[in-house]
Amino acid sequence: MAGNHGHSHGPAAGADPRWLSGALALILAFMAGEVAAGLIAHSLALISDAAHMLTDAAAIVLVLVTARLAARPAAGGYTYGLKRTEIMSAQANGITLVLLAAWLGYSAIRRLVTPPAVTGGTVLGVALVGVVVNIAATLLISRAGGGKNLAVAGAFKHILTDLYAFVATAVAGLVILLTGFDRADAIATLVVVVLMLHAGYGLIRDSGRIFLEAAPAGLDPAAVGAAMAARPHVAEVHDLHIWEITSGLPAASAHVLVAPGYDCHAVRADLEAFLSGVYGITHATLQVDHAAARTLAEQHCDDAHGPAYRPADEAR
């Protein structure tokens, strides 16, 4: 006795491929020139920025590919379709950032010990152009939409981190140009490393929560269960599970016992509307049954998971 036939299986937000493709073309064009400039100027900061821009490009490509996969309808054994491919993309972006940061950090420390001569003017000029390019790419990504799409958020974090990195590189170039302090290049690289580790950790953490089927961040299942039990004519809620199918698509399932003499279907409809309106859970699967006096005094399900929630007056 359950079912919610008014929900959608699609993610809350998508991504416009036109803006993403524009950002990709801009990044690739600048990256090629930056690699050449970094080699000529002997600047690890420029090369590290170019390497980071390569991960930016890879992140956008992953978004474009996974968006197509996620849009495919459910078929065969994939009853939710391929919507979680965007989470795989986000996790791949996070892992890439962390690994690249480790390599750049090692290289930067070596350059702190034995710094090569760096052409400060070239570093400053390229970094300033990089700031402009990354601002443009950031605007394009933001125009692509998908505010709740974790893969798009991953690409956005890549480019935003790169923007901060170019600011640090520009400062390093200015310091080298004015003072001849070549170690500023390696110091700027370490700033980039810290930013990359921060962004990468956030993506790995958020995608990991979804893979482990944790409740959406900021949503307390105990509070949801208590609120459901407080709805009219609900005698008990147990076996409550809340997770995310993909970013922006929370789901819930529960077994609900309805007070004797009341309409199970009406209670179910009320709970579905409540979950959708208050918590944004539009995909809810609720099993509803009439409660008997004995079931409230003993475990109703042989293999129930988690606590049982009852109206406040009965809980006392």
C-alpha positions in Angstrom: 0.0 0.0 0.0 2.4 2.6 -1.2 3.5 4.8 -4.1 4.2 8.2 -5.2 3.2 8.8 -8.8 3.6 12.5 -8.9 7.4 12.8 -8.7 10.1 13.1 -11.3 13.2 11.1 -11.7 15.2 13.9 -13.3 17.8 15.9 -11.6 16.9 19.3 -10.3 19.1 21.2 -12.6 21.0 20.5 -15.8 23.9 22.2 -17.6 23.8 24.2 -20.9 26.5 22.6 -23.2 26.9 25.8 -25.2 28.3 27.8 -22.4 30.4 24.9 -21.2 31.8 24.4 -24.7 32.7 28.1 -24.9 34.6 27.9 -21.6 36.4 24.8 -22.8 37.6 26.4 -26.0 38.8 29.5 -24.2 40.7 27.5 -21.6 42.4 25.2 -24.2 43.5 28.1 -26.3 45.1 30.0 -23.4 46.6 26.9 -21.8 48.7 26.2 -25.0 50.2 29.6 -24.9 50.8 29.4 -21.1 52.8 26.2 -21.4 55.1 27.8 -23.9 55.5 31.0 -21.8 56.2 28.9 -18.7 59.0 27.0 -20.4 60.5 30.1 -21.8 60.4 32.0 -18.4 61.4 28.9 -16.4 58.3 29.5 -14.2 56.9 26.6 -12.3 54.0 28.8 -11.2 52.9 29.3 -14.8 53.4 25.6 -15.6 51.4 24.6 -12.5 48.6 27.0 -13.6 48.7 25.5 -17.1 48.5 22.0 -15.5 45.6 23.1 -13.4 43.9 24.5 -16.5 44.3 21.1 -18.1 42.3 19.7 -15.2 39.8 22.5 -15.8 39.4 21.4 -19.4 39.1 17.7 -18.3 36.4 18.7 -15.8 34.3 20.4 -18.4 34.7 17.5 -20.8 33.5 15.2 -18.1 30.5 17.4 -17.4 29.6 17.4 -21.1 29.9 13.6 -21.4 28.2 12.8 -18.1 25.3 15.2 -18.9 24.5 13.2 -22.0 24.7 9.9 -20.1 22.6 11.2 -17.2 19.9 12.4 -19.6 19.4 8.9 -20.9 16.1 7.3 -19.7 16.2 4.4 -17.3 16.6 1.0 -19.0 17.4 -2.5 -18.1 19.1 -3.0 -14.8 19.8 0.8 -14.4 16.5 1.7 -12.9 17.6 5.2 -12.1 19.3 5.6 -15.5 22.9 6.8 -15.4 22.3 9.9 -13.3 25.1 9.1 -10.9 27.7 9.5 -13.7 27.8 13.1 -12.7 28.9 12.1 -9.2 31.6 9.9 -10.7 32.7 13.0 -12.7 32.8 15.2 -9.5 34.8 12.6 -7.6 37.3 12.2 -10.5 37.8 15.9 -10.5 38.4 16.0 -6.8 40.9 13.1 -6.9 42.7 14.7 -9.9 43.1 18.0 -8.0 44.5 16.3 -5.0 47.0 14.2 -7.0 48.1 17.1 -9.1 48.5 19.3 -6.0 50.8 16.6 -4.4 53.1 16.7 -7.5 53.2 20.5 -7.7 53.9 20.7 -4.0 56.9 18.4 -4.3 58.2 20.4 -7.3 57.7 23.7 -5.5 59.6 22.6 -2.4 62.5 21.5 -4.6 62.5 24.9 -6.2 62.5 26.6 -2.8 65.8 24.8 -2.1 67.4 25.5 -5.4 65.5 28.2 -7.2 66.1 28.7 -11.0 66.2 32.1 -12.6 62.7 33.2 -13.5 61.7 35.9 -16.0 59.4 38.0 -13.7 58.0 40.2 -16.5 56.7 37.2 -18.5 55.2 35.6 -15.4 53.4 38.9 -14.5 52.1 39.5 -18.0 50.8 35.9 -18.6 49.3 35.7 -15.1 47.3 39.0 -15.7 46.0 37.6 -19.0 45.2 34.4 -17.2 43.1 36.3 -14.6 41.0 37.8 -17.5 40.6 34.4 -19.2 39.5 32.7 -16.0 37.0 35.4 -15.1 35.5 34.9 -18.6 35.5 31.1 -18.2 34.0 31.5 -14.7 31.2 33.6 -16.1 30.5 31.1 -18.9 30.3 28.2 -16.4 27.9 30.2 -14.2 25.8 30.9 -17.2 25.7 27.1 -17.9 23.4 26.7 -15.0 23.2 23.5 -12.9 23.5 25.2 -9.5 22.7 21.8 -7.9 24.7 19.7 -10.3 27.7 18.5 -8.5 29.7 17.9 -11.7 29.1 21.5 -12.9 30.0 22.6 -9.4 33.2 20.6 -9.7 34.1 22.3 -13.0 33.3 25.7 -11.5 35.5 25.1 -8.4 38.4 24.1 -10.8 38.2 27.3 -12.7 37.6 29.5 -9.6 40.6 28.0 -7.9 42.6 28.7 -11.0 41.5 32.3 -10.9 42.9 32.7 -7.4 46.0 30.9 -8.5 46.6 33.4 -11.3 46.3 36.2 -8.8 49.0 34.6 -6.7 51.2 34.0 -9.7 50.8 37.7 -10.8 51.9 38.8 -7.4 54.9 36.4 -7.6 55.8 37.8 -11.0 55.7 41.4 -9.7 57.9 40.5 -6.7 60.5 38.8 -9.0 60.4 41.8 -11.4 60.9 44.3 -8.6 63.2 42.5 -6.2 64.7 39.5 -8.1 63.4 37.1 -5.4 63.1 34.0 -7.6 61.7 31.9 -4.7 58.4 33.9 -5.1 57.6 31.6 -8.0 57.7 28.5 -5.9 55.8 30.2 -3.0 53.0 31.1 -5.5 52.9 27.5 -6.6 52.4 26.4 -3.0 49.5 28.8 -2.7 48.0 27.1 -5.8 48.6 23.7 -4.1 46.7 24.7 -1.0 43.8 26.0 -3.1 43.7 22.8 -5.1 43.7 20.6 -2.0 40.8 22.6 -0.5 38.7 22.3 -3.6 39.6 18.7 -4.2 38.8 17.6 -0.7 35.4 19.3 -0.9 34.5 17.5 -4.1 35.7 14.1 -2.8 33.7 14.6 0.5 30.4 15.6 -1.3 30.6 12.9 -3.9 31.5 10.4 -1.3 28.4 11.2 0.8 26.2 10.4 -2.2 28.0 7.2 -3.0 27.7 6.1 0.6 24.0 7.0 0.4 24.2 9.4 3.3 21.4 11.9 3.9 21.8 15.2 2.1 24.1 17.6 4.0 22.1 19.8 6.4 19.2 17.3 6.5 18.7 15.4 9.8 16.9 12.1 9.3 15.8 12.1 13.0 14.2 15.5 12.6 12.4 14.4 9.5 11.2 11.2 11.2 9.9 13.1 14.2 8.2 15.6 11.9 6.5 12.8 9.9 5.3 11.2 13.1 3.8 14.5 14.2 1.5 14.6 11.1 -2.2 13.9 11.6 -3.2 10.3 12.1 0.3 8.9 12.0 0.9 6.3 14.7 4.5 5.4 13.9 7.3 5.9 11.3 10.1 3.4 11.1 12.6 2.0 8.5 13.2 5.6 7.4 15.9 6.0 4.8 17.0 9.3 3.2 19.7 9.6 0.5 20.5 11.3 -2.7 20.2 9.5 -6.1 22.3 12.3 -7.6 23.0 15.9 -6.6 19.7 17.8 -6.3 17.6 14.6 -6.3 17.0 13.6 -2.7 14.9 10.5 -2.0 13.3 8.8 1.0 11.5 5.6 1.9 9.7 4.7 5.1 7.2 2.3 6.7 4.3 4.3 8.1 1.7 3.0 10.5 -1.6 4.8 10.4 -4.0 5.2 13.4 -6.9 2.7 13.3 -10.0 4.1 11.5 -8.2 6.6 9.2 -7.5 6.5 5.5 -4.0 5.1 4.7 -3.9 6.7 1.3 -4.9 10.1 2.5 -2.1 10.0 5.2 0.4 8.8 2.6 -0.6 11.7 0.3 -0.3 14.2 3.1 3.2 12.9 4.0 4.4 13.0 0.4 3.2 16.6 0.1 4.8 17.5 3.5 8.2 15.9 2.5 8.2 17.7 -0.8 7.1 21.1 0.5 9.2 21.3 3.6 12.3 19.2 2.8 12.4 19.2 -1.0 12.2 15.4 -1.1 10.1 14.9 -4.2 11.0 11.2 -4.6 9.3 9.4 -1.7 8.3 5.8 -1.4 6.1 5.2 1.6 4.6 1.8 2.7 1.5 2.5 4.8 -0.4 0.1 6.9 -3.0 0.3 9.6 -1.6 0.1 13.1 -2.9 -2.5 15.5 -2.6 -2.1 19.3 0.0 -4.8 19.5 2.2 -3.4 16.8 2.9 -0.2 18.8 4.1 -2.2 21.7 6.5 -4.4 19.8 8.7 -4.3 16.7 6.5 -4.2 13.7 9.1 -5.3 11.1 11.5 -8.2 11.7 14.4 -6.4 10.0 13.7 -2.7 10.5 16.6 -0.2 10.3 17.0 2.7 12.6 14.7 4.1 15.3 10.9 4.2 15.4 9.3 7.7 15.5 5.9 8.2 17.2 3.8 11.2 18.1 5.3 13.2 21.0 2.5 12.3 23.4 2.9 8.6 22.8 6.7 8.8 23.0 6.4 10.1 26.5 
